[in-house]
Amino acid sequence: MTRTVYCKKYQKELPGLVMPPYPGDKGRDIFENVSAQAWQDWQKQQVMLINEKHLSMASPDDRKYLTEQMDRFLSNQDFETASGYVAPDAD
């Protein structure tokens, strides 16, 4: 049976993640409050940011920036997007 969570991103019950994506409290919070779909959507957004801004996961500043953007994305706050990206529904 699929585990469900009330997703803070999409504000409804959706299938949850199989396991926490991070260790510790942050991972536990994401596991308990973010749907698998929201996490997958964040991962796509994260890849665009890494590529466009030439971020390095070896850089503590870049990792901090991505964590801040992730928190904003998952909490429905304004977050940075890739400047050349146009959402599919933005006609």
C-alpha positions as CSV (number, residue, x, y, z in Angstrom):
1,M,0.0,0.0,0.0
2,T,1.3,3.5,-0.9
3,R,2.1,5.8,1.9
4,T,0.3,9.2,1.6
5,V,1.1,12.6,3.1
6,Y,-0.6,15.9,3.2
7,C,1.7,17.8,0.8
8,K,2.6,21.3,1.9
9,K,3.5,22.2,-1.7
10,Y,0.2,21.0,-3.3
11,Q,-2.0,21.3,-0.3
12,K,-3.6,17.9,-0.6
13,E,-3.1,14.2,0.2
14,L,-0.7,12.6,-2.3
15,P,1.6,9.6,-2.3
16,G,4.7,10.2,-0.2
17,L,8.3,9.5,-0.6
18,V,9.7,5.9,0.0
19,M,12.4,7.2,2.2
20,P,13.7,10.5,3.6
21,P,15.8,12.3,0.9
22,Y,18.2,13.9,3.5
23,P,19.5,12.7,6.9
24,G,18.3,14.3,10.1
25,D,15.5,16.7,10.8
26,K,15.3,18.2,7.4
27,G,15.0,14.8,5.7
28,R,12.3,13.8,8.3
29,D,10.3,17.0,7.7
30,I,10.4,16.5,3.9
31,F,9.5,12.8,4.3
32,E,6.5,13.6,6.4
33,N,5.2,16.8,4.6
34,V,6.2,16.6,1.0
35,S,4.7,14.3,-1.7
36,A,6.8,12.3,-4.1
37,Q,5.4,14.5,-6.9
38,A,6.5,17.7,-5.2
39,W,10.0,16.2,-4.6
40,Q,10.2,15.1,-8.2
41,D,9.2,18.6,-9.4
42,W,11.8,20.2,-7.1
43,Q,14.5,17.9,-8.5
44,K,13.7,19.1,-12.0
45,Q,13.9,22.7,-10.8
46,Q,17.1,22.0,-9.0
47,V,18.8,20.6,-12.1
48,M,17.8,23.7,-14.1
49,L,19.2,26.0,-11.4
50,I,22.5,24.0,-11.2
51,N,22.9,24.1,-15.0
52,E,22.0,27.7,-15.6
53,K,23.9,29.2,-12.6
54,H,26.8,26.8,-13.0
55,L,26.5,25.7,-9.4
56,S,29.0,23.3,-7.8
57,M,27.8,20.8,-5.2
58,A,31.4,21.0,-3.8
59,S,30.8,24.6,-2.9
60,P,29.1,25.2,0.6
61,D,27.7,28.5,-0.7
62,D,26.1,26.8,-3.7
63,R,24.6,24.0,-1.5
64,K,23.3,26.6,0.9
65,Y,21.7,28.5,-2.0
66,L,20.0,25.4,-3.3
67,T,18.7,24.5,0.1
68,E,17.2,27.9,0.5
69,Q,15.6,27.6,-2.9
70,M,14.3,24.1,-2.1
71,D,12.7,25.4,1.1
72,R,11.0,28.3,-0.8
73,F,9.8,26.0,-3.6
74,L,8.4,23.3,-1.2
75,S,6.7,26.0,0.9
76,N,5.0,27.8,-2.0
77,Q,7.1,31.0,-1.6
78,D,8.8,32.9,-4.4
79,F,11.8,31.0,-5.7
80,E,14.3,31.5,-8.4
81,T,13.8,29.9,-11.8
82,A,16.1,29.4,-14.7
83,S,15.8,32.7,-16.6
84,G,15.3,31.1,-20.0
85,Y,12.7,28.7,-18.8
86,V,9.0,29.1,-19.8
87,A,6.5,27.0,-17.9
88,P,4.4,24.7,-20.2
89,D,1.2,26.4,-19.1
90,A,2.5,29.9,-19.6
91,D,0.9,30.7,-23.0
